[in-house]
Structure formats: structure tokens, C-alpha cells
Amino acid sequence: MPFAKKPAKAAYMWRDIARRAEAYGLTPMLPAPYPLDNLALANQVALVGMREGWGKAYVIETYRSWFEQGEPAGSEPNLSQSLAAVGQDPDRVIAQAESDEGIAALAAETAEAVRLGLFGVPAFVVEGELFWGDDRLDDAISWAREGRVILS
């Protein structure tokens, strides 16, 4: 866990997540389970979904289950329930995600993230400029529109 040996920083991180969630109208149960044992599988499933057009719905569903019900992403029952909730057959999708192709797809996406200099999410890259954190989305949009950050 980030900041595991820094209890004050860890407490701040969870409180910050709670504040930001409240601003978005979300009600997470914190602290959420972390780290995730099956993060790679959760990401491989998301990549199958992105290819097939239901990935965004899956990511929203699996994060909701993770943060609101305490069911870790990539693990059961979150995995199967999230897939079923978005109209997908869990057995089919998990088999695809765990295939050599699914594993290679995640490796390729990870390599691209490293190439772009990403180190956390959410992150936005605009014309080679990295913006990290949901609180930097407006800066990334301004950069894209104006070629520079406009701070208000």
C-alpha cells in the first residue's frame, strides 16, 4: 500500500479520497481493500471490454463494487458480478482475459504507459505533456485547447 510506513500520509490519502468522492456524489467504504491480489486480471478484463465496446461500463461497475461494497477488483464475486451487470458472460470473458493474447495485450499497454512516463492514474497526456490526478483534468483540457495551462 502506498505510504504503508507513513501512517499520517496514508490517513491523509484515504481522507482525500473521501472528500473527492463526496464532491462527485459517491459514497465509498474506506479504506478500500488495497493492494489488489488480482489487479492484472481486472486490467486484462478491462482491455477485452475496451476492444469489444463494453469496457467503460465494466470499469465503472467493478470500481463501484470495489469502493462501495469492499469487493476487490479482479477477484470474486466482484469480477463475475461486474461482468454480468454489463451483459457479459463471465466464463467467456475471463478465459479471453487469461489467454496468451490477453496477457500480451496488458503487457503492451503497460509498456506504452511506461513509454509515456505514466506512474499513476488517472493521468492525461496532451502533446507529450503529462497531467496526473483527476484534479489536473481541467489543466489537461486547457493545455489541449490553448497549448498551455490556464489556471483560474
Secondary structure by P-SEA (a helix, b strand, c coil): ccccccaaaaaaaaaaaaaaaaaaccccccccccccccaaaaaaaaaaaaaacaaaaaaaaaaaaacccccccccaaaaaaaaaaacccaaaaaaaaacaaaaaaaaaaaaaaaaacccccccccccccccccccaaaaaaaaaaccccccc
